[in-house]
Amino acid sequence: MDRHTALSETNVLRLIHHYKALEVNPEGIPGRFQFSVLNDLKSDEHWKELSNQLPLFIGYGTESGVGFELSEHQTDGQQNQHLKFDQTYFGLPVFTGQYLLHVYKDQSVLAHGKAELPDQKRIPFIDESRAFQTGKEYLNNSSEGTLQNSNSTSSYDLKSSELGYWKNGSMNQWNLVYRLKLVKDGVFPWVVYVDAEANTVLKSIKNYCGFCRSRDHNETHGYPQCEAHAEDILSGETTTAKDLQDVDRTINVWREGADVYLIDASKPMFN
């Protein structure tokens, strides 16, 4: 059986649920598709069943290691349900994988997102505390990391840590990483990706107040350089979007799964 697909499993499930692919990437993985649910989705048991079926709808067999976990669930004013499923690989998060499902009252479902298969199963060579130390040392030694509250004598604290798979787009390489969220002086300025095998920083992202018109808000935001440039130290990404004249423009973003965020709202987005 091919580790990417299990045709008997996927075909049977797709037939039962009236599956229809709307967009498919070159590897055959659907970016958008439709199907129907057979029962009202009203209990944790139904959500669990749907998360177990999602890899098969996409085309991954049960032996592939691909899974999904429900991370958000909202019901709108029309009683349609909107679900966010984050991808896993043998139980660990895949930070670039995510699907959004919209379940309508007629039990039809529109799904869209992205799933990726890491090249192999990996184990960490360092623990969370060592990764935190590496991330903290990196920020303390970088020019960007010392911009925030340069007069402060406090150190970075760990807000949260998550071990998972991340694909370095610039090198087209999979890594097992600790994704660290670091806090300094009560604010949450940094996300740092530390390689769990090589113990090196692969990527760092600065959170900041991009809408701040004045630097008088330092007490609130904790950033003396509130309107200074804020960018990825090691990486970035671009995408396209239409402006008010319906012209495609290139904008700077960073991405986590299906979520896309603007890098700096205080400056022009378009190149």
C-alpha positions as CSV (number, residue, x, y, z in Angstrom):
1,M,0.0,0.0,0.0
2,D,1.4,3.4,-0.9
3,R,1.9,5.5,2.2
4,H,0.4,8.6,0.5
5,T,-2.9,7.2,-0.6
6,A,-5.2,4.2,0.1
7,L,-7.5,4.0,-2.9
8,S,-9.9,1.5,-1.5
9,E,-10.4,3.5,1.7
10,T,-10.7,6.9,0.0
11,N,-12.8,5.8,-2.9
12,V,-15.4,4.1,-0.7
13,L,-15.6,7.1,1.7
14,R,-15.8,9.6,-1.1
15,L,-18.6,7.6,-2.8
16,I,-20.7,7.3,0.3
17,H,-20.4,11.1,1.1
18,H,-20.8,12.4,-2.5
19,Y,-17.3,13.8,-2.6
20,K,-16.4,16.3,-5.3
21,A,-12.9,17.9,-5.7
22,L,-13.0,21.6,-6.6
23,E,-9.2,22.3,-6.7
24,V,-6.4,19.8,-6.7
25,N,-2.6,20.5,-6.4
26,P,0.0,18.7,-8.7
27,E,0.4,16.0,-6.0
28,G,-3.3,15.2,-6.2
29,I,-4.2,16.6,-2.8
30,P,-7.4,18.7,-2.9
31,G,-7.2,22.3,-1.8
32,R,-10.9,22.7,-2.0
33,F,-13.6,20.0,-2.0
34,Q,-17.2,19.3,-1.2
35,F,-19.0,16.4,0.5
36,S,-22.1,15.6,2.5
37,V,-22.4,14.4,6.1
38,L,-24.8,11.6,6.9
39,N,-25.7,12.8,10.5
40,D,-26.2,16.1,12.3
41,L,-22.8,17.1,13.8
42,K,-23.9,17.9,17.3
43,S,-21.6,16.0,19.6
44,D,-17.9,15.4,20.4
45,E,-18.3,11.9,19.0
46,H,-19.4,13.3,15.6
47,W,-16.4,15.8,15.6
48,K,-14.0,13.0,16.3
49,E,-15.4,10.9,13.5
50,L,-15.1,13.8,11.1
51,S,-11.5,14.4,12.1
52,N,-10.7,10.7,11.5
53,Q,-12.4,10.8,8.1
54,L,-10.7,14.0,6.9
55,P,-7.3,12.4,6.0
56,L,-9.2,9.9,3.8
57,F,-11.2,12.6,2.0
58,I,-7.9,14.3,1.3
59,G,-6.3,11.1,0.0
60,Y,-4.1,9.9,2.9
61,G,-4.5,6.3,4.1
62,T,-4.8,5.3,7.7
63,E,-1.1,4.1,7.7
64,S,0.2,7.4,6.5
65,G,0.4,9.0,10.0
66,V,-1.6,12.0,8.8
67,G,-4.3,13.1,11.3
68,F,-6.4,16.2,12.2
69,E,-7.5,17.7,15.4
70,L,-10.4,20.2,15.9
71,S,-9.0,23.5,17.1
72,E,-11.9,25.9,16.6
73,H,-15.7,25.6,16.2
74,Q,-18.1,28.4,15.6
75,T,-21.8,28.6,14.7
76,D,-23.0,31.6,12.8
77,G,-26.4,33.4,12.9
78,Q,-27.7,31.1,10.2
79,Q,-26.8,28.0,12.2
80,N,-24.1,27.0,9.8
81,Q,-21.0,25.6,11.5
82,H,-17.4,26.6,10.8
83,L,-14.6,24.2,11.9
84,K,-10.8,24.5,11.9
85,F,-8.8,21.3,11.9
86,D,-5.0,21.4,12.5
87,Q,-2.9,18.7,10.8
88,T,-0.8,16.2,12.8
89,Y,1.8,13.6,11.8
90,F,2.0,10.6,14.1
91,G,0.4,12.7,16.8
92,L,2.6,15.8,16.5
93,P,1.4,19.1,14.9
94,V,2.3,19.9,11.3
95,F,2.5,23.7,11.4
96,T,1.9,24.2,7.7
97,G,-1.2,21.9,7.6
98,Q,-4.8,23.0,8.2
99,Y,-8.3,22.7,6.8
100,L,-11.4,24.8,7.3
101,L,-14.8,23.1,7.0
102,H,-18.1,24.9,6.6
103,V,-21.0,22.7,7.4
104,Y,-24.4,24.0,6.2
105,K,-27.9,23.2,7.4
106,D,-28.5,20.9,4.4
107,Q,-25.6,18.8,5.7
108,S,-23.4,19.8,2.7
109,V,-19.7,20.6,3.6
110,L,-17.2,22.9,1.9
111,A,-13.6,22.2,2.9
112,H,-10.5,24.1,2.0
113,G,-6.9,24.2,3.2
114,K,-3.6,22.5,2.9
115,A,-2.1,19.2,4.0
116,E,1.6,18.1,3.7
117,L,3.4,14.9,4.5
118,P,6.7,15.2,6.3
119,D,9.6,13.3,4.7
120,Q,10.0,11.0,7.8
121,K,9.1,10.5,11.4
122,R,11.6,12.2,13.7
123,I,12.4,12.4,17.3
124,P,13.8,15.4,19.3
125,F,17.4,15.4,20.4
126,I,16.9,18.3,22.8
127,D,14.2,19.0,25.4
128,E,12.0,22.1,25.7
129,S,14.2,23.8,28.3
130,R,17.3,23.5,26.0
131,A,15.3,24.9,23.1
132,F,14.1,27.8,25.2
133,Q,17.7,28.6,26.2
134,T,18.8,28.5,22.5
135,G,15.9,30.8,21.5
136,K,16.6,33.3,24.3
137,E,20.3,33.4,23.6
138,Y,19.6,34.0,19.9
139,L,17.3,37.0,20.6
140,N,19.7,38.5,23.2
141,N,22.5,38.3,20.6
142,S,20.5,39.7,17.6
143,S,20.0,43.3,16.8
144,E,16.2,42.9,16.4
145,G,15.8,41.1,19.7
146,T,17.5,43.9,21.6
147,L,15.4,46.7,20.0
148,Q,12.5,45.9,22.2
149,N,12.7,47.7,25.6
150,S,16.5,48.2,25.2
151,N,16.6,49.9,28.6
152,S,15.0,46.9,30.3
153,T,17.1,44.5,32.4
154,S,14.5,41.7,32.4
155,S,15.0,38.6,30.4
156,Y,12.7,36.7,28.0
157,D,10.2,34.3,29.6
158,L,8.6,31.3,27.9
159,K,4.9,31.8,27.2
160,S,4.3,28.5,25.4
161,S,6.1,25.8,23.6
162,E,4.9,23.3,21.0
163,L,6.9,20.4,19.3
164,G,5.9,19.8,15.7
165,Y,6.9,19.5,12.1
166,W,7.6,22.6,10.0
167,K,8.7,22.9,6.4
168,N,11.3,25.4,5.6
169,G,10.0,26.8,2.3
170,S,13.2,28.5,1.3
171,M,15.2,25.2,1.5
172,N,12.3,22.9,0.8
173,Q,13.2,20.9,3.9
174,W,11.3,19.4,6.7
175,N,12.4,20.0,10.3
176,L,11.1,18.9,13.7
177,V,11.0,22.1,15.7
178,Y,10.0,23.7,19.0
179,R,7.8,26.6,18.3
180,L,8.4,29.0,21.2
181,K,6.4,32.0,22.1
182,L,8.6,34.4,24.2
183,V,7.5,37.2,26.5
184,K,9.5,40.1,27.8
185,D,8.2,42.8,30.3
186,G,4.7,41.3,30.1
187,V,4.3,41.5,26.3
188,F,4.5,38.8,23.7
189,P,7.0,39.9,21.1
190,W,8.5,36.8,19.5
191,V,7.8,33.4,18.0
192,V,11.0,31.4,17.5
193,Y,11.5,28.1,15.7
194,V,14.3,26.0,17.2
195,D,15.4,22.8,15.4
196,A,14.8,20.0,17.8
197,E,17.6,17.9,16.3
198,A,20.3,20.4,15.5
199,N,19.5,22.9,18.3
200,T,19.7,25.9,16.0
201,V,17.2,28.8,15.3
202,L,15.6,28.3,11.9
203,K,13.1,31.2,12.0
204,S,11.9,34.0,14.2
205,I,8.9,36.3,13.9
206,K,8.4,39.6,15.7
207,N,5.0,40.6,17.0
208,Y,4.5,44.3,17.3
209,C,1.9,47.1,17.2
210,G,1.7,47.9,13.5
211,F,-1.2,50.3,13.9
212,C,0.5,52.5,16.5
213,R,0.6,56.1,15.2
214,S,2.6,57.4,18.1
215,R,5.5,56.2,20.2
216,D,3.8,57.5,23.3
217,H,2.2,54.0,23.6
218,N,5.3,52.4,24.9
219,E,3.8,51.8,28.3
220,T,0.9,49.8,26.7
221,H,2.8,47.9,24.0
222,G,6.2,47.7,25.5
223,Y,8.0,48.6,22.3
224,P,10.2,51.6,22.3
225,Q,10.6,51.2,18.5
226,C,6.9,50.8,18.0
227,E,6.9,52.2,14.4
228,A,10.4,50.8,13.6
229,H,10.7,48.1,11.0
230,A,9.6,44.7,12.2
231,E,10.5,41.7,10.0
232,D,11.4,38.1,10.1
233,I,15.1,37.7,11.0
234,L,15.6,34.7,9.0
235,S,12.7,34.3,6.6
236,G,9.6,35.8,4.9
237,E,6.9,35.0,2.4
238,T,4.9,36.9,-0.2
239,T,1.5,36.3,-1.7
240,T,-0.8,38.2,-4.1
241,A,-3.9,40.2,-3.3
242,K,-6.2,42.6,-5.3
243,D,-6.1,46.3,-4.5
244,L,-9.0,48.7,-4.7
245,Q,-8.6,48.9,-8.5
246,D,-8.8,45.1,-8.7
247,V,-5.1,44.9,-9.7
248,D,-3.1,42.0,-8.3
249,R,-0.3,43.2,-6.1
250,T,2.5,41.4,-4.2
251,I,2.3,41.7,-0.4
252,N,4.5,40.6,2.4
253,V,3.0,38.0,4.8
254,W,3.9,35.1,7.1
255,R,1.8,31.9,7.1
256,E,0.7,29.3,9.6
257,G,-1.3,26.6,7.8
258,A,-4.2,28.3,6.1
259,D,-3.9,31.4,8.2
260,V,-2.0,34.3,6.5
261,Y,-0.9,37.4,8.5
262,L,0.4,40.8,7.3
263,I,3.9,41.5,8.5
264,D,3.6,45.3,9.1
265,A,0.3,47.2,9.0
266,S,2.0,50.5,9.6
267,K,3.8,50.6,6.2
268,P,2.6,50.2,2.6
269,M,2.1,46.5,1.8
270,F,2.7,46.7,-1.9
271,N,6.1,46.4,-3.4
